[in-house]
Amino acid sequence: MTIQRKPSVEPFHAMDILAEATRLKGDGKDVISMAVGQPAHPAPATALAAAARALEAGRLGYTDALGLKSLRQAIAARYKSEYGIDLDPRRVAVTSGSSAGFNLAFLQLFNPGDLVVITRPGYPAYRNILSALGLRVVEIAVGADTGHALTPAAIEAAEREVGARVSGVLIASPANPTGAVHSKQAIAILDAWCADRGVAFISDEIYHGLTWSGEETTALSVSDNAIVINSFSKYFCMTGWRIGWMVLPEDLVRPVECLAQSLYISPPELSQIAAEAALSGIAEMEAVRAGYQKNRSLLAERLPALALPFAAPMDGAFYAWVDVSGHTNDSMAFARQMLADIHVAATPGRDFDPVDGARFMRFSYAGSHSDMTIALDRMQDWLGRR
């Protein structure tokens, strides 16, 4: 008798491209990756020193499921210093990266079959995690006509189209892959609509600290009902440490804690110690931020000159979302060929937009300025020969 298997989720093509880039590097090729949101800079020196001390002490173990009390307090203090918000540290849940935060939020808030709204283009893991949990994903196209933001009118139109009411709305600001930023007013309007309808509102804020234009607004500034998810991966350059956090409404703290106890036991203590120390390494991170701005200016000048116009403003994060239709109608094949020919990795748009993604690609400018310059030089020569 054949065992019935669940259908697999769509592969994360950025990771497939990264795997091929890693293989080429292993073969001795000089590969430059603009494929993933991987900062070139290491974790802050304060974090590395704290982790070294913890390793030297030699005792690491389980912590509370919601994280070290001191780290939760330090995260709450950051909301006061950055946004002027008095946040009760008990509402902070430390997680094993933002990915664990999304798992916990989706499992706690929704039942199989529920409809959850995300934007298109958008981060593919949202779609894949929701689908794996048996939830129905409603992707709503955003673009220049909507200010690259989600609106209640668009959600209501989607509800009419599918013939059902949504149970949750998820936005990211700044967004991956577009870099688009929701204004404070747009977030407040969405939050009010969700509250009025009894719809869960989740705000992904992992690119906070990397906003270049517009307002950097945490949903906590307009709501106590929103579930906010953040991470040390991007601004603090701690991707491999797998450490993030959630801010929860008071009534969700204990339910999420119970889930976390069984799913994760606790976030890694070493990463928590490093993360707490990272919060005192702001000066170093601001210098890294200035490097991203320099890279952003470079891409803003050179990509359009290569007939790769921007399909969205680079208002935040460290990505350029570009239209490649002047060169190809298949960005997946284009990305693979570019990697094979000139050893420059970028992400095909299908990850972020399963409908129109063949026309688009995402370039990450989180790497070093010299790498960005070399990659663009290679692309200029390669495209000139095509």
Secondary structure, 3 states (H helix, E strand, C coil): CCCCCCCCCCCCHHHHHHHHHHHHHHCCCCCEECCCCCCCCCCCHHHHHHHHHHHHHCCCCCCCCCCCHHHHHHHHHHHHHHHCCCCCHHHEEEECHHHHHHHHHHHHHCCCCCEEEEEECCCHHHHHHHHHCCCEEEEEECCHHHCCCCCHHHHHHHHHHHCCCCCEEEEECCCCCCCCCCCHHHHHHHHHHHHHHCCEEEEECCCCCCECCCCCCCHHHCCCCCEEEEECCCCCCCHHHCCEEEECCHHHHHHHHHHHHHHCCCCCHHHHHHHHHHCCCHHHHHHHHHHHHHHHHHHHHHHHHCCCCECCCCCECCEEEEECCCCCCCHHHHHHHHHHHHCEECEEHHHCCCCCHHHEEEEECCCCHHHHHHHHHHHHHHHHHC
